[in-house]
Amino acid sequence: MDDRLVRSVGVELSLVTVDLAIFTIRGGTLMILLVERGEEPFPGRRALPGGRVRSRETLDEGARRELMEETGIDGARLHLEQLGAYGDPGRDPRGRVVTVAYLALGPDLPEPVGGTDAAQAHWIPVGDILEGRAPLAFDHDRILSDALERIREKLEYTTVAAAFCPEPFTLTELRTVYEVVWGHGLDPSNFRRKVTRAEGFVEPTGDQRAQQAGRPAALYRRGGAVLLSPPLLRSAP
């Protein structure tokens, strides 16, 4: 739209950006990928990776490009889905900016490399952010909180937990995903029974992995199901 027309009719243009809440599990801890902003606004503050969507890009293309530019991580390695849109008028001091947030999951992802307007990129324990030890720029604390709750819900009704596990994996490793994300322990026998009875969730490879103590552990890979039937519902610790 021509700038003169915008001024004459009093229309305020909004920029569209993408932000990515990228989770992995490292050392038994749920981690979120954050960048240190190298430019205004909020220089030096941590934020979710992201940026402006280019005029000829789809939202998904913009999300994958920003991920590679700011962190060096290839989005093709991740489970990637839209989380929602965030457009409160005061969320960005530069003006009206609407962001489409993405949720991404990957197994034991590598150390990221900062780039473009991100001075550095790091994996940070999610608990540090939720406890207020490292407040984020913009409204990214809210996006992170929403993304975490989405993951917790998806673990109940879908097979996405396997996206955290490098294949092949043991059922103990899969159970650890649930325990880390939900924040409490699960009964091993009950978990094994539910997982192996859920159609298409996991498939045995026929191989085993030696352990330091006890019998070798059976190895599994992700099955073809997307939804869990029956669901694996959260319970109180």
C-alpha positions in Angstrom: 0.0 0.0 0.0 1.3 3.5 -0.9 2.7 5.4 2.1 0.6 8.5 1.1 -2.6 6.5 1.0 -1.7 5.0 4.4 -1.3 8.5 5.9 -4.5 9.8 4.2 -6.8 7.1 5.5 -5.0 6.7 8.9 -4.2 3.0 8.5 -1.5 1.6 10.7 0.6 -1.2 9.1 1.7 -4.1 11.2 4.8 -6.1 10.7 4.7 -9.9 10.8 7.4 -11.9 12.5 8.0 -15.5 13.6 9.4 -16.7 16.9 10.4 -20.2 17.7 10.2 -22.0 21.1 12.6 -24.9 20.5 12.9 -27.6 23.1 15.3 -30.5 23.6 16.3 -32.7 26.5 20.0 -32.7 27.6 21.4 -34.4 30.6 17.9 -35.2 31.8 16.8 -31.5 31.8 14.3 -29.9 29.5 16.1 -27.1 27.7 14.9 -24.1 25.6 17.0 -22.4 22.9 17.5 -18.7 23.5 19.5 -16.1 21.7 21.1 -13.0 23.2 19.9 -10.0 21.3 22.6 -8.0 19.7 20.5 -5.0 18.5 17.7 -2.7 19.8 15.3 -3.2 21.3 16.5 -5.1 24.4 20.2 -5.5 23.5 21.8 -8.1 25.7 18.5 -9.6 26.8 17.7 -13.2 26.0 14.9 -14.0 23.6 13.4 -16.7 21.5 15.0 -16.9 18.1 13.0 -15.3 15.3 12.6 -12.3 13.1 10.6 -10.6 10.3 8.9 -12.7 7.6 10.0 -11.6 4.1 7.4 -10.5 1.6 7.8 -13.6 -0.6 8.0 -16.2 2.2 5.4 -18.4 3.8 5.4 -18.4 7.6 6.9 -21.8 7.7 9.7 -20.8 5.3 10.4 -17.7 7.4 10.6 -19.8 10.6 13.1 -22.2 9.1 15.2 -19.4 7.7 15.3 -17.5 11.0 16.2 -20.7 12.8 19.2 -21.4 10.5 20.4 -17.7 10.5 20.2 -17.2 14.2 21.2 -20.6 15.5 22.7 -22.7 12.7 20.1 -25.4 13.3 18.4 -27.0 10.3 14.6 -27.0 10.9 14.3 -30.3 8.9 15.7 -32.1 11.9 12.8 -30.9 14.1 9.2 -31.5 14.8 7.9 -28.0 13.9 4.3 -26.7 14.3 2.5 -23.4 14.7 1.7 -22.5 18.3 -0.4 -19.4 17.8 -0.3 -15.6 17.0 0.6 -12.9 19.5 -0.3 -9.3 18.7 -0.8 -7.2 21.8 -0.2 -3.5 20.8 2.6 -3.0 23.3 4.5 -6.2 22.9 7.2 -4.5 20.7 8.5 -0.9 21.4 9.2 -0.4 17.7 5.5 -0.4 16.8 2.7 -2.8 16.0 4.3 -6.2 15.4 2.3 -9.4 15.2 4.3 -12.6 15.7 3.4 -16.2 14.8 5.0 -18.5 17.3 6.2 -21.9 16.5 6.9 -24.9 18.7 9.8 -27.2 17.8 11.1 -30.4 19.3 14.3 -32.4 18.7 16.4 -35.1 20.2 19.6 -33.9 22.0 20.2 -31.0 19.6 23.7 -29.6 19.1 25.1 -26.4 20.5 23.7 -23.5 18.4 25.7 -20.8 16.8 24.4 -17.2 17.0 24.1 -15.0 13.9 22.5 -12.0 12.2 21.0 -9.9 15.1 21.6 -12.7 17.7 25.0 -12.2 19.5 25.0 -15.6 21.0 22.7 -18.6 21.2 22.5 -21.1 24.2 20.4 -23.9 25.6 18.9 -22.8 28.9 17.0 -24.9 31.4 13.3 -24.2 31.1 13.1 -24.1 34.9 15.4 -21.1 35.1 13.1 -19.1 32.9 9.8 -20.2 34.6 11.3 -19.3 38.0 12.1 -15.8 36.9 15.9 -16.1 36.9 16.3 -14.9 33.3 13.3 -12.8 32.1 13.0 -12.7 28.4 12.6 -9.8 25.9 9.2 -8.8 24.4 6.4 -11.2 25.5 8.6 -14.3 25.1 8.0 -15.5 28.6 4.3 -15.9 27.8 5.1 -17.6 24.5 7.4 -20.0 26.3 4.8 -20.8 29.0 2.2 -21.5 26.3 4.6 -23.7 24.3 5.4 -25.7 27.4 1.8 -26.3 28.2 1.2 -27.3 24.6 3.9 -29.9 24.8 2.5 -31.3 28.0 -0.9 -31.7 26.5 0.5 -33.2 23.3 2.3 -35.9 25.3 -1.1 -37.1 26.5 -2.8 -37.5 23.2 -0.1 -37.8 20.5 3.1 -39.7 19.9 5.2 -36.6 19.8 7.3 -37.7 22.9 9.3 -39.9 20.5 10.5 -36.8 18.7 12.7 -36.2 21.8 14.4 -39.6 21.4 17.2 -40.5 19.0 16.4 -43.8 17.4 16.6 -46.5 18.5 15.6 -45.9 22.1 14.6 -47.8 25.2 11.3 -47.4 27.0 13.2 -46.0 29.9 14.5 -43.2 27.7 11.0 -42.6 26.4 9.6 -42.5 30.0 12.3 -40.0 30.9 10.8 -37.6 28.3 7.4 -37.8 30.0 8.9 -37.4 33.5 11.1 -34.4 32.5 8.3 -32.6 30.6 5.5 -33.3 33.1 7.8 -32.7 36.1 7.1 -35.9 38.1 8.0 -39.6 38.1 6.0 -42.4 36.5 5.7 -46.0 37.5 7.9 -48.0 35.1 5.7 -51.0 34.9 2.5 -49.1 34.3 4.2 -46.9 31.7 5.6 -49.9 29.8 2.2 -51.5 29.8 0.4 -48.4 28.5 3.1 -47.6 25.8 3.2 -51.1 24.4 -0.6 -51.4 24.3 -1.0 -48.0 22.5 -1.4 -49.0 18.8 1.3 -47.7 16.5 3.2 -45.7 19.2 6.4 -47.7 19.3 7.8 -50.7 17.3 10.4 -53.1 18.6 13.5 -53.3 16.5 14.4 -56.8 17.7 17.7 -55.5 19.1 18.9 -54.9 22.7 21.3 -52.5 24.4 23.6 -53.7 27.1 23.3 -51.9 30.5 25.7 -51.5 33.4 23.3 -53.3 35.7 20.5 -55.8 35.0 19.3 -57.3 31.7 19.9 -55.8 28.3 17.1 -53.3 27.4 14.9 -53.8 24.3 15.2 -51.2 21.6 12.3 -49.5 19.9 11.6 -47.0 17.1 8.7 -44.6 16.5 5.6 -46.3 15.1 3.3 -44.9 12.4 0.6 -43.5 14.7 0.1 -39.8 15.3 -2.6 -40.0 17.9 -2.3 -42.1 21.1 -5.1 -44.6 21.5 -5.8 -44.9 24.4 -4.3 -41.5 25.6 -1.6 -41.4 28.2 -3.1 -39.0 30.7 -1.1 -36.9 33.2 -1.7 -37.7 36.8 -0.7 -36.0 40.0 2.8 -36.8 41.3 
